[in-house]
Amino acid sequence: MFKAKILFIGPSESGKTVLANFLSDTTENVGGEYSPTQGVRYKLILEYESQPEGSGDNKTCEVELWDCSGDFKFESCWPALMKDSSGMVIIFNPDVPSHLKEIETWYSMFISSQGLQENQCLLIAHHKPGSGVEDRRLPLASHLSRLPLIHSNLEEEPEDVRRAFCRYLGTVVNTMSESREREEMSIIT
C-alpha cells in the first residue's frame, strides 16, 4: 500500500484546516471560529485510507494530510515538514488580494525547492462561507498557472471538492508508482 504525505500550505486564514478536516472526514462542520494552526497541528497528521481516482489497479492509499501553519514564525520547521512529501497543496483565499502574491512565495519555498513535478502540486482557491466570489479566472503568475487549480466552496459543492482532490491524489499515487518502478528497474539493471 502506498503512503502519500500531502502538505497543506499557504497563507494564514486561507482555510487549510477546514479543508484538511473535511477531506479526511474528521468533521462535516465547515464553519466555526478561526483558530490559527501552531506549526503543524498538535495531532500532526490527519490519516485516512483512500482509493484515489485514476490511480490504476484500484490501489488503496494511506493518506497523511499535514496541516501546516501559514505563519512565517514557523519557517525554521518547514524543511523537516517537507522531508519525504509526496505532494503539496497550496490553499489560498481568492477574496484576499495579498494571497495571490503570497502564494508565489509558498511556491518557491516548498515546491520549486523540492523539485516536485507539477502534477504533484495543486492550488485550491478556497471560498469561505458567504463569499460572493465566483469561480473566475485568477491573475496567477505564469509558473503558478501551470499547476492544476480547483475552486473550493464547501457550502455549495462539497462533494465536487472531494472528487477533485481524489483525482489529484490519484495523480500523486501514479507518480509515486512510476517513481518506484523506475527505482526497481535501476536496481535490476
Solvent accessible surface area in square Angstrom, and as a share of the most:
residue,aa,sasa,rsa
1,M,144,0.64
2,F,16,0.07
3,K,103,0.44
4,A,0,0.00
5,K,19,0.08
6,I,0,0.00
7,L,0,0.00
8,F,0,0.00
9,I,0,0.00
10,G,0,0.00
11,P,0,0.00
12,S,50,0.32
13,E,90,0.40
14,S,0,0.00
15,G,12,0.12
16,K,13,0.06
17,T,41,0.24
18,V,48,0.27
19,L,0,0.00
20,A,0,0.00
21,N,25,0.13
22,F,11,0.05
23,L,7,0.03
24,S,12,0.08
25,D,101,0.52
26,T,80,0.46
27,T,43,0.25
28,E,158,0.71
29,N,108,0.55
30,V,31,0.18
31,G,40,0.39
32,G,75,0.72
33,E,174,0.78
34,Y,113,0.43
35,S,86,0.55
36,P,75,0.47
37,T,22,0.13
38,Q,111,0.49
39,G,9,0.09
40,V,21,0.12
41,R,51,0.19
42,Y,213,0.81
43,K,160,0.68
44,L,78,0.39
45,I,39,0.20
46,L,18,0.09
47,E,101,0.45
48,Y,46,0.18
49,E,111,0.50
50,S,16,0.10
51,Q,113,0.50
52,P,6,0.04
53,E,81,0.36
54,G,62,0.59
55,S,2,0.01
56,G,43,0.42
57,D,134,0.69
58,N,122,0.63
59,K,48,0.20
60,T,47,0.27
61,C,0,0.00
62,E,47,0.21
63,V,0,0.00
64,E,15,0.07
65,L,0,0.00
66,W,30,0.11
67,D,1,0.01
68,C,0,0.00
69,S,3,0.02
70,G,8,0.08
71,D,56,0.29
72,F,82,0.34
73,K,141,0.60
74,F,37,0.16
75,E,77,0.35
76,S,103,0.66
77,C,62,0.37
78,W,3,0.01
79,P,86,0.54
80,A,75,0.58
81,L,16,0.08
82,M,17,0.07
83,K,132,0.56
84,D,113,0.59
85,S,17,0.11
86,S,12,0.08
87,G,0,0.00
88,M,0,0.00
89,V,0,0.00
90,I,0,0.00
91,I,0,0.00
92,F,0,0.00
93,N,9,0.05
94,P,6,0.03
95,D,57,0.30
96,V,53,0.30
97,P,110,0.69
98,S,62,0.40
99,H,10,0.04
100,L,33,0.17
101,K,138,0.58
102,E,54,0.24
103,I,0,0.00
104,E,48,0.22
105,T,56,0.32
106,W,0,0.00
107,Y,29,0.11
108,S,59,0.38
109,M,47,0.21
110,F,0,0.00
111,I,4,0.02
112,S,64,0.41
113,S,73,0.47
114,Q,76,0.34
115,G,62,0.60
116,L,31,0.16
117,Q,88,0.39
118,E,73,0.33
119,N,59,0.30
120,Q,21,0.09
121,C,0,0.00
122,L,3,0.02
123,L,0,0.00
124,I,0,0.00
125,A,0,0.00
126,H,5,0.02
127,H,4,0.02
128,K,64,0.27
129,P,74,0.46
130,G,74,0.71
131,S,33,0.21
132,G,73,0.70
133,V,39,0.22
134,E,131,0.59
135,D,96,0.50
136,R,114,0.41
137,R,225,0.82
138,L,13,0.06
139,P,107,0.68
140,L,32,0.16
141,A,29,0.22
142,S,82,0.53
143,H,52,0.23
144,L,1,0.00
145,S,66,0.43
146,R,137,0.50
147,L,9,0.04
148,P,59,0.37
149,L,60,0.30
150,I,29,0.15
151,H,42,0.19
152,S,0,0.00
153,N,35,0.18
154,L,12,0.06
155,E,101,0.45
156,E,131,0.59
157,E,89,0.40
158,P,44,0.27
159,E,84,0.38
160,D,63,0.33
161,V,3,0.02
162,R,54,0.20
163,R,116,0.42
164,A,11,0.09
165,F,2,0.01
166,C,35,0.21
167,R,121,0.44
168,Y,12,0.04
169,L,1,0.00
170,G,1,0.01
171,T,49,0.28
172,V,0,0.00
173,V,0,0.00
174,N,48,0.25
175,T,9,0.05
176,M,37,0.16
177,S,14,0.09
178,E,95,0.42
179,S,44,0.28
180,R,116,0.42
181,E,98,0.44
182,R,140,0.51
183,E,113,0.51
184,E,86,0.39
185,M,109,0.49
186,S,75,0.49
187,I,139,0.70
188,I,131,0.66
189,T,132,0.77
